[in-house]
Amino acid sequence: MSSSDIFFSETIGTALLILLGGGVCAAVTFKRSKAFNAGWVAITFGWGFAVLTGGYAAQVSGAHLNPAVTLGLAIQGTTEWADVPLYFASELLGAMIGAVLVWLVYYGQFHAELTDPEMAERKSEDPGPVHGVFFTSPEIRNPLQNLVTEVIATFVLVIAILTLGLTKGVGLSGIGVLIVALIVVGIGLSLGGPTGYAINPVRDFGPRVVHALLPLPNKGGSDWTYAWIPVVGPLLGSAIAAGVYQVAFG
């Protein structure tokens, strides 16, 4: 696999992931959206379909779409350590592109929501009023609990991905991508309530940077005091999952 294969595949796949995942968050968040208040089930299935779409588009590179997955596969031995920085950079770039595309698709809704007089009064809040379109935040702000939640949720994702390779005929096949998408739905439904289940460092960090840079009126802060948890938690969870895999099946 060439470096250009990794770069273009992971960038495009992660951009599609964030476009559709952030898009369902926007659809449910904005009052001037036809999906307004569709609820948590819509969000979890929307993210599952986002993983499905991005995964199919990125099969050339292994469809990591997530530095936690890349790390787990590197520890397990499927991915070369020399390729890890390129995977990380491509995934981050794709996540930022996807977040910008969400902003473009919902440009009118962003403007209508953030210029509403009620929102203007909340402009100093951190996180801001539409933060959920871009990045996660906890329902109860307890750093240790929030970190543990992300570790456990990502452990489930990565151990499931690693053990897919033990099933003959699955692996990175089309059915494998579908299974991972359904696993993400399950994680969201069961474990996503406390923190919004980032389970992917670039899914949270890339759009958070875009939120900070975009010229959104009354957008509030980007909650940088919490930003380390959706990065460190998934990486820790992945490393633990890969370690368990190596001990159990390596």
VONU-226787 format. One record per residue: residue number from 1; residue in three letters; x, y, z of N, C-alpha, C in turn. Coordinates in steps of 0.2 Angstrom, whole numbers, padded with zeros to 4 digits. Layout:
SITE resi resn   nxx   nyy   nzz  caxx  cayy  cazz   cxx   cyy   czz
SITE  NUM  ALA     X     Y     Z     X     Y     Z     X     Y     Z
...
This chain:
SITE resi resn   nxx   nyy   nzz  caxx  cayy  cazz   cxx   cyy   czz
SITE    1  MET  0004 -0006  0000  0000  0000  0000  0004  0006  0000
SITE    2  SER  0003  0011 -0005  0007  0017 -0005  0005  0022  0000
SITE    3  SER  0009  0027  0001  0008  0033  0005  0002  0037  0003
SITE    4  SER  0001  0037 -0004 -0004  0041 -0007 -0011  0037 -0006
SITE    5  ASP -0011  0031 -0006 -0017  0027 -0005 -0019  0028  0002
SITE    6  ILE -0015  0028  0007 -0017  0029  0014 -0019  0036  0015
SITE    7  PHE -0016  0041  0012 -0018  0048  0013 -0025  0050  0010
SITE    8  PHE -0026  0048  0004 -0032  0050  0000 -0038  0045  0003
SITE    9  SER -0037  0039  0004 -0042  0035  0007 -0044  0037  0014
SITE   10  GLU -0039  0038  0018 -0041  0040  0025 -0044  0047  0026
SITE   11  THR -0041  0052  0022 -0044  0058  0022 -0051  0058  0019
SITE   12  ILE -0052  0055  0013 -0059  0055  0011 -0064  0051  0015
SITE   13  GLY -0062  0045  0018 -0066  0042  0022 -0068  0045  0028
SITE   14  THR -0063  0048  0032 -0064  0052  0038 -0069  0058  0037
SITE   15  ALA -0067  0061  0031 -0072  0067  0029 -0079  0065  0029
SITE   16  LEU -0080  0060  0025 -0087  0057  0025 -0090  0055  0031
SITE   17  LEU -0086  0052  0036 -0088  0050  0042 -0090  0056  0046
SITE   18  ILE -0086  0062  0046 -0088  0068  0050 -0094  0072  0047
SITE   19  LEU -0094  0072  0040 -0099  0075  0037 -0106  0072  0038
SITE   20  LEU -0107  0065  0038 -0113  0062  0040 -0114  0062  0047
SITE   21  GLY -0109  0061  0051 -0110  0061  0058 -0112  0067  0061
SITE   22  GLY -0108  0072  0060 -0109  0079  0062 -0116  0082  0059
SITE   23  GLY -0117  0079  0053 -0123  0081  0049 -0129  0079  0053
SITE   24  VAL -0129  0073  0056 -0135  0071  0060 -0136  0074  0066
SITE   25  CYS -0130  0076  0069 -0131  0080  0075 -0134  0087  0074
SITE   26  ALA -0132  0090  0068 -0135  0097  0066 -0142  0096  0064
SITE   27  ALA -0144  0091  0061 -0151  0089  0059 -0155  0089  0065
SITE   28  VAL -0153  0086  0070 -0157  0085  0077 -0157  0092  0081
SITE   29  THR -0151  0095  0080 -0150  0101  0085 -0154  0107  0082
SITE   30  PHE -0154  0109  0076 -0157  0115  0074 -0164  0115  0073
SITE   31  LYS -0167  0121  0076 -0175  0122  0075 -0177  0122  0068
SITE   32  ARG -0173  0125  0064 -0175  0125  0057 -0173  0120  0053
SITE   33  SER -0173  0114  0056 -0171  0108  0052 -0177  0103  0053
SITE   34  LYS -0178  0099  0047 -0184  0095  0047 -0183  0089  0052
SITE   35  ALA -0177  0088  0054 -0176  0082  0059 -0175  0085  0066
SITE   36  PHE -0177  0091  0067 -0176  0094  0074 -0179  0090  0079
SITE   37  ASN -0176  0088  0085 -0178  0084  0091 -0179  0077  0089
SITE   38  ALA -0176  0075  0084 -0177  0067  0082 -0175  0063  0087
SITE   39  GLY -0170  0065  0091 -0168  0061  0097 -0161  0057  0096
SITE   40  TRP -0160  0054  0102 -0153  0051  0103 -0153  0044  0098
SITE   41  VAL -0158  0041  0097 -0158  0035  0093 -0156  0037  0086
SITE   42  ALA -0159  0043  0083 -0157  0045  0077 -0150  0047  0076
SITE   43  ILE -0147  0050  0081 -0140  0052  0081 -0136  0045  0081
SITE   44  THR -0137  0040  0085 -0133  0034  0085 -0133  0031  0079
SITE   45  PHE -0139  0030  0076 -0140  0027  0069 -0136  0031  0064
SITE   46  GLY -0137  0038  0064 -0134  0042  0059 -0126  0041  0060
SITE   47  TRP -0123  0041  0066 -0116  0039  0066 -0114  0033  0064
SITE   48  GLY -0119  0028  0065 -0117  0021  0062 -0117  0021  0054
SITE   49  PHE -0122  0024  0051 -0122  0025  0044 -0116  0029  0042
SITE   50  ALA -0114  0034  0046 -0108  0038  0044 -0102  0033  0044
SITE   51  VAL -0101  0029  0049 -0095  0024  0049 -0096  0019  0043
SITE   52  LEU -0102  0017  0041 -0103  0013  0035 -0101  0016  0029
SITE   53  THR -0103  0022  0028 -0101  0026  0022 -0094  0027  0021
SITE   54  GLY -0091  0030  0027 -0084  0031  0027 -0079  0025  0026
SITE   55  GLY -0082  0020  0029 -0078  0013  0029 -0078  0010  0022
SITE   56  TYR -0083  0010  0019 -0083  0008  0012 -0079  0012  0007
SITE   57  ALA -0079  0019  0008 -0075  0023  0004 -0068  0022  0005
SITE   58  ALA -0066  0020  0011 -0059  0020  0013 -0056  0013  0014
SITE   59  GLN -0059  0008  0010 -0056  0001  0011 -0049  0000  0008
SITE   60  VAL -0047  0005  0004 -0040  0004  0001 -0035  0004  0006
SITE   61  SER -0036  0008  0011 -0031  0009  0017 -0033  0005  0023
SITE   62  GLY -0038  0001  0023 -0040 -0002  0029 -0046  0001  0033
SITE   63  ALA -0048  0007  0030 -0054  0010  0033 -0053  0011  0041
SITE   64  HIS -0047  0014  0043 -0046  0015  0050 -0051  0021  0052
SITE   65  LEU -0050  0027  0049 -0055  0033  0051 -0054  0035  0058
SITE   66  ASN -0049  0033  0061 -0049  0034  0069 -0042  0032  0071
SITE   67  PRO -0038  0037  0074 -0032  0035  0077 -0032  0030  0082
SITE   68  ALA -0037  0029  0086 -0038  0024  0091 -0037  0017  0087
SITE   69  VAL -0041  0016  0082 -0041  0010  0078 -0034  0009  0075
SITE   70  THR -0031  0014  0072 -0024  0014  0069 -0019  0011  0075
SITE   71  LEU -0020  0014  0081 -0015  0012  0086 -0016  0005  0088
SITE   72  GLY -0022  0003  0089 -0024 -0004  0090 -0021 -0009  0085
SITE   73  LEU -0022 -0007  0079 -0019 -0011  0073 -0012 -0011  0073
SITE   74  ALA -0009 -0006  0075 -0001 -0006  0075  0001 -0010  0081
SITE   75  ILE -0002 -0010  0087  0000 -0014  0092 -0001 -0021  0091
SITE   76  GLN -0006 -0023  0087 -0008 -0030  0085 -0003 -0032  0080
SITE   77  GLY -0001 -0028  0076  0004 -0029  0071  0002 -0029  0064
SITE   78  THR -0005 -0027  0063 -0008 -0027  0056 -0005 -0021  0052
SITE   79  THR -0004 -0015  0056 -0002 -0009  0053  0005 -0008  0055
SITE   80  GLU  0009 -0005  0050  0016 -0004  0051  0017  0003  0055
SITE   81  TRP  0021  0003  0060  0022  0009  0064  0024  0015  0060
SITE   82  ALA  0028  0013  0055  0030  0019  0051  0025  0022  0047
SITE   83  ASP  0019  0019  0046  0013  0022  0043  0009  0026  0048
SITE   84  VAL  0010  0025  0054  0005  0028  0059  0005  0035  0059
SITE   85  PRO  0010  0039  0058  0009  0046  0058  0005  0049  0052
SITE   86  LEU  0006  0045  0046  0002  0047  0040 -0005  0046  0041
SITE   87  TYR -0007  0040  0044 -0014  0038  0046 -0017  0044  0050
SITE   88  PHE -0013  0046  0056 -0015  0051  0060 -0017  0057  0057
SITE   89  ALA -0012  0060  0053 -0012  0066  0050 -0018  0066  0045
SITE   90  SER -0019  0061  0041 -0024  0060  0036 -0031  0060  0039
SITE   91  GLU -0032  0056  0045 -0038  0056  0048 -0040  0063  0051
SITE   92  LEU -0035  0067  0054 -0036  0073  0056 -0038  0078  0051
SITE   93  LEU -0035  0078  0045 -0037  0082  0040 -0044  0081  0037
SITE   94  GLY -0045  0074  0037 -0052  0072  0034 -0057  0075  0039
SITE   95  ALA -0056  0074  0046 -0061  0076  0051 -0062  0084  0050
SITE   96  MET -0057  0088  0049 -0058  0095  0048 -0062  0097  0042
SITE   97  ILE -0060  0093  0037 -0064  0094  0030 -0071  0093  0031
SITE   98  GLY -0073  0087  0035 -0079  0085  0036 -0083  0090  0040
SITE   99  ALA -0080  0093  0045 -0083  0098  0049 -0085  0104  0045
SITE  100  VAL -0080  0106  0041 -0082  0112  0037 -0088  0111  0032
SITE  101  LEU -0088  0105  0029 -0094  0103  0025 -0100  0103  0029
SITE  102  VAL -0100  0101  0035 -0106  0101  0039 -0109  0109  0039
SITE  103  TRP -0104  0113  0041 -0105  0120  0041 -0108  0123  0035
SITE  104  LEU -0105  0121  0029 -0108  0123  0023 -0115  0121  0021
SITE  105  VAL -0116  0114  0023 -0123  0111  0022 -0128  0115  0026
SITE  106  TYR -0126  0116  0032 -0131  0119  0037 -0130  0127  0038
SITE  107  TYR -0127  0130  0033 -0125  0137  0034 -0131  0141  0036
SITE  108  GLY -0137  0141  0033 -0142  0145  0035 -0145  0143  0042
SITE  109  GLN -0145  0137  0044 -0147  0135  0050 -0142  0137  0056
SITE  110  PHE -0136  0137  0055 -0131  0140  0059 -0133  0147  0060
SITE  111  HIS -0134  0151  0055 -0135  0158  0056 -0142  0160  0059
SITE  112  ALA -0147  0156  0057 -0153  0157  0061 -0153  0155  0068
SITE  113  GLU -0150  0150  0070 -0149  0148  0077 -0145  0153  0081
SITE  114  LEU -0139  0155  0078 -0135  0158  0082 -0136  0166  0083
SITE  115  THR -0140  0168  0078 -0142  0175  0079 -0149  0176  0082
SITE  116  ASP -0152  0171  0084 -0158  0171  0088 -0157  0175  0095
SITE  117  PRO -0161  0180  0097 -0159  0184  0103 -0158  0179  0109
SITE  118  GLU -0161  0174  0110 -0160  0169  0115 -0153  0167  0115
SITE  119  MET -0150  0165  0109 -0143  0162  0108 -0138  0168  0110
SITE  120  ALA -0140  0174  0107 -0135  0179  0108 -0134  0180  0116
SITE  121  GLU -0138  0179  0120 -0137  0180  0127 -0133  0175  0130
SITE  122  ARG -0132  0169  0126 -0128  0163  0129 -0121  0163  0126
SITE  123  LYS -0119  0168  0122 -0113  0168  0118 -0107  0167  0123
SITE  124  SER -0107  0168  0129 -0101  0168  0133 -0101  0161  0136
SITE  125  GLU -0105  0156  0135 -0105  0150  0137 -0100  0145  0134
SITE  126  ASP -0097  0141  0138 -0092  0137  0136 -0093  0130  0139
SITE  127  PRO -0096  0125  0134 -0096  0125  0127 -0102  0129  0125
SITE  128  GLY -0101  0132  0118 -0106  0136  0115 -0113  0132  0114
SITE  129  PRO -0118  0136  0111 -0124  0133  0110 -0125  0128  0105
SITE  130  VAL -0121  0128  0100 -0121  0123  0095 -0115  0118  0095
SITE  131  HIS -0112  0118  0100 -0106  0114  0101 -0106  0106  0099
SITE  132  GLY -0112  0104  0100 -0113  0097  0099 -0113  0095  0092
SITE  133  VAL -0114  0099  0087 -0113  0098  0080 -0106  0097  0079
SITE  134  PHE -0101  0099  0083 -0094  0099  0081 -0090  0094  0086
SITE  135  PHE -0092  0094  0092 -0088  0090  0097 -0092  0088  0103
SITE  136  THR -0089  0084  0107 -0093  0081  0112 -0092  0084  0119
SITE  137  SER -0096  0083  0124 -0095  0086  0130 -0100  0082  0135
SITE  138  PRO -0098  0081  0141 -0101  0076  0146 -0107  0079  0149
SITE  139  GLU -0112  0075  0150 -0118  0077  0154 -0117  0079  0161
SITE  140  ILE -0112  0075  0164 -0110  0076  0171 -0102  0077  0170
SITE  141  ARG -0100  0083  0172 -0093  0085  0171 -0089  0082  0177
SITE  142  ASN -0086  0076  0176 -0082  0073  0181 -0076  0070  0177
SITE  143  PRO -0070  0073  0177 -0065  0071  0172 -0063  0064  0173
SITE  144  LEU -0063  0061  0179 -0061  0054  0179 -0066  0049  0177
SITE  145  GLN -0072  0051  0178 -0078  0047  0176 -0078  0047  0168
SITE  146  ASN -0078  0053  0166 -0078  0055  0158 -0072  0051  0155
SITE  147  LEU -0066  0051  0158 -0061  0048  0155 -0062  0040  0154
SITE  148  VAL -0064  0037  0160 -0065  0030  0161 -0071  0028  0155
SITE  149  THR -0076  0032  0155 -0081  0031  0150 -0078  0030  0143
SITE  150  GLU -0074  0035  0141 -0071  0035  0134 -0067  0029  0133
SITE  151  VAL -0063  0027  0139 -0058  0021  0138 -0062  0015  0137
SITE  152  ILE -0068  0014  0141 -0072  0008  0141 -0075  0007  0134
SITE  153  ALA -0078  0013  0132 -0082  0013  0125 -0077  0011  0119
SITE  154  THR -0071  0014  0120 -0066  0013  0114 -0063  0006  0115
SITE  155  PHE -0063  0004  0121 -0060 -0003  0121 -0065 -0008  0118
SITE  156  VAL -0072 -0007  0119 -0077 -0011  0115 -0076 -0011  0108
SITE  157  LEU -0075 -0005  0105 -0074 -0004  0098 -0068 -0007  0095
SITE  158  VAL -0062 -0006  0098 -0056 -0009  0096 -0056 -0017  0097
SITE  159  ILE -0058 -0019  0102 -0057 -0026  0103 -0062 -0030  0098
SITE  160  ALA -0068 -0027  0097 -0072 -0030  0092 -0069 -0030  0085
SITE  161  ILE -0066 -0024  0083 -0062 -0024  0077 -0057 -0029  0076
SITE  162  LEU -0053 -0029  0081 -0047 -0034  0081 -0049 -0041  0081
SITE  163  THR -0055 -0043  0084 -0057 -0050  0084 -0061 -0052  0078
SITE  164  LEU -0063 -0047  0074 -0066 -0048  0068 -0061 -0052  0063
SITE  165  GLY -0055 -0051  0064 -0050 -0054  0060 -0049 -0061  0061
SITE  166  LEU -0052 -0064  0067 -0052 -0071  0069 -0057 -0075  0066
SITE  167  THR -0062 -0071  0063 -0068 -0074  0060 -0066 -0075  0052
SITE  168  LYS -0066 -0081  0050 -0064 -0082  0043 -0069 -0079  0038
SITE  169  GLY -0067 -0076  0033 -0071 -0073  0028 -0074 -0066  0030
SITE  170  VAL -0072 -0063  0036 -0075 -0057  0038 -0070 -0051  0037
SITE  171  GLY -0065 -0050  0042 -0060 -0045  0041 -0062 -0039  0039
SITE  172  LEU -0059 -0036  0033 -0061 -0030  0030 -0066 -0031  0025
SITE  173  SER -0069 -0036  0024 -0074 -0037  0019 -0080 -0032  0020
SITE  174  GLY -0084 -0032  0015 -0090 -0028  0015 -0094 -0029  0021
SITE  175  ILE -0095 -0036  0023 -0099 -0037  0029 -0095 -0035  0035
SITE  176  GLY -0088 -0035  0035 -0084 -0032  0041 -0086 -0025  0042
SITE  177  VAL -0086 -0021  0037 -0087 -0014  0038 -0094 -0013  0041
SITE  178  LEU -0099 -0017  0038 -0106 -0017  0041 -0106 -0018  0048
SITE  179  ILE -0103 -0024  0050 -0103 -0026  0057 -0100 -0020  0062
SITE  180  VAL -0094 -0017  0059 -0091 -0011  0063 -0096 -0006  0064
SITE  181  ALA -0100 -0004  0059 -0105  0001  0059 -0110  0000  0064
SITE  182  LEU -0112 -0007  0064 -0118 -0009  0069 -0115 -0009  0076
SITE  183  ILE -0108 -0010  0077 -0105 -0010  0084 -0105 -0003  0086
SITE  184  VAL -0104  0002  0082 -0104  0009  0084 -0111  0011  0086
SITE  185  VAL -0116  0009  0082 -0123  0010  0084 -0124  0008  0091
SITE  186  GLY -0122  0001  0093 -0123 -0002  0099 -0119  0002  0105
SITE  187  ILE -0113  0004  0103 -0109  0008  0108 -0113  0015  0110
SITE  188  GLY -0115  0018  0105 -0119  0024  0106 -0125  0023  0110
SITE  189  LEU -0129  0018  0108 -0135  0017  0112 -0134  0015  0119
SITE  190  SER -0129  0011  0121 -0127  0008  0127 -0122  0012  0131
SITE  191  LEU -0117  0015  0128 -0112  0019  0132 -0111  0026  0130
SITE  192  GLY -0115  0029  0126 -0114  0035  0123 -0117  0041  0128
SITE  193  GLY -0122  0039  0132 -0125  0044  0136 -0121  0048  0141
SITE  194  PRO -0116  0046  0144 -0112  0050  0148 -0108  0056  0145
SITE  195  THR -0105  0054  0139 -0100  0059  0136 -0102  0060  0129
SITE  196  GLY -0106  0057  0126 -0107  0058  0119 -0103  0053  0114
SITE  197  TYR -0099  0048  0118 -0095  0043  0114 -0091  0046  0108
SITE  198  ALA -0086  0050  0110 -0081  0052  0105 -0078  0046  0102
SITE  199  ILE -0075  0041  0106 -0072  0035  0104 -0067  0036  0098
SITE  200  ASN -0065  0042  0096 -0061  0043  0091 -0058  0050  0092
SITE  201  PRO -0051  0051  0093 -0048  0057  0094 -0049  0063  0089
SITE  202  VAL -0049  0061  0083 -0050  0066  0077 -0057  0068  0076
SITE  203  ARG -0062  0063  0078 -0069  0065  0077 -0070  0071  0082
SITE  204  ASP -0067  0071  0087 -0068  0077  0092 -0064  0083  0091
SITE  205  PHE -0057  0081  0090 -0052  0087  0090 -0052  0091  0084
SITE  206  GLY -0053  0087  0078 -0053  0091  0072 -0059  0096  0071
SITE  207  PRO -0065  0093  0072 -0071  0098  0072 -0071  0103  0078
SITE  208  ARG -0067  0102  0083 -0067  0107  0089 -0062  0112  0086
SITE  209  VAL -0057  0111  0083 -0053  0116  0080 -0057  0120  0075
SITE  210  VAL -0061  0117  0070 -0065  0120  0065 -0070  0125  0069
SITE  211  HIS -0073  0123  0074 -0077  0127  0078 -0074  0133  0080
SITE  212  ALA -0068  0132  0083 -0064  0138  0085 -0062  0143  0080
SITE  213  LEU -0061  0141  0074 -0059  0145  0068 -0065  0148  0064
SITE  214  LEU -0071  0145  0064 -0076  0147  0059 -0079  0154  0062
SITE  215  PRO -0081  0158  0057 -0084  0164  0059 -0091  0164  0061
SITE  216  LEU -0093  0160  0066 -0100  0159  0069 -0101  0164  0074
SITE  217  PRO -0107  0168  0073 -0109  0173  0078 -0111  0170  0084
SITE  218  ASN -0109  0172  0090 -0112  0170  0096 -0111  0163  0098
SITE  219  LYS -0105  0160  0095 -0104  0153  0095 -0102  0150  0102
SITE  220  GLY -0100  0155  0107 -0097  0153  0113 -0090  0150  0112
SITE  221  GLY -0088  0147  0118 -0081  0144  0118 -0081  0137  0115
SITE  222  SER -0075  0134  0114 -0074  0127  0111 -0072  0122  0117
SITE  223  ASP -0073  0124  0123 -0072  0120  0129 -0066  0116  0128
SITE  224  TRP -0060  0120  0128 -0054  0117  0127 -0051  0113  0134
SITE  225  THR -0054  0115  0140 -0053  0112  0146 -0055  0104  0146
SITE  226  TYR -0060  0102  0142 -0062  0095  0141 -0059  0092  0136
SITE  227  ALA -0056  0095  0131 -0054  0093  0124 -0049  0087  0125
SITE  228  TRP -0045  0086  0130 -0040  0081  0131 -0043  0074  0132
SITE  229  ILE -0049  0074  0135 -0052  0068  0137 -0054  0064  0131
SITE  230  PRO -0057  0067  0126 -0059  0063  0120 -0053  0061  0115
SITE  231  VAL -0047  0063  0117 -0041  0061  0114 -0038  0056  0118
SITE  232  VAL -0036  0057  0124 -0033  0052  0128 -0037  0046  0130
SITE  233  GLY -0043  0047  0131 -0047  0041  0133 -0048  0036  0127
SITE  234  PRO -0049  0038  0121 -0049  0033  0116 -0042  0030  0115
SITE  235  LEU -0037  0033  0115 -0030  0030  0114 -0029  0025  0119
SITE  236  LEU -0030  0027  0126 -0029  0022  0131 -0034  0016  0130
SITE  237  GLY -0040  0017  0129 -0044  0011  0128 -0042  0007  0122
SITE  238  SER -0039  0010  0117 -0037  0006  0111 -0031  0002  0113
SITE  239  ALA -0026  0005  0117 -0020  0002  0119 -0022 -0004  0124
SITE  240  ILE -0026 -0003  0128 -0029 -0009  0133 -0032 -0014  0129
SITE  241  ALA -0036 -0013  0124 -0039 -0018  0120 -0034 -0022  0116
SITE  242  ALA -0029 -0018  0113 -0024 -0022  0109 -0020 -0026  0114
SITE  243  GLY -0018 -0024  0120 -0015 -0028  0125 -0019 -0034  0126
SITE  244  VAL -0025 -0034  0128 -0029 -0039  0129 -0030 -0044  0123
SITE  245  TYR -0030 -0041  0117 -0030 -0046  0111 -0024 -0050  0111
SITE  246  GLN -0018 -0046  0112 -0012 -0050  0111 -0011 -0056  0117
SITE  247  VAL -0013 -0054  0123 -0013 -0059  0128 -0018 -0065  0126
SITE  248  ALA -0024 -0064  0124 -0029 -0069  0123 -0028 -0072  0117
SITE  249  PHE -0026 -0069  0111 -0026 -0072  0105 -0020 -0071  0101
SITE  250  GLY -0015 -0068  0103 -0009 -0066  0100 -0004 -0072  0099
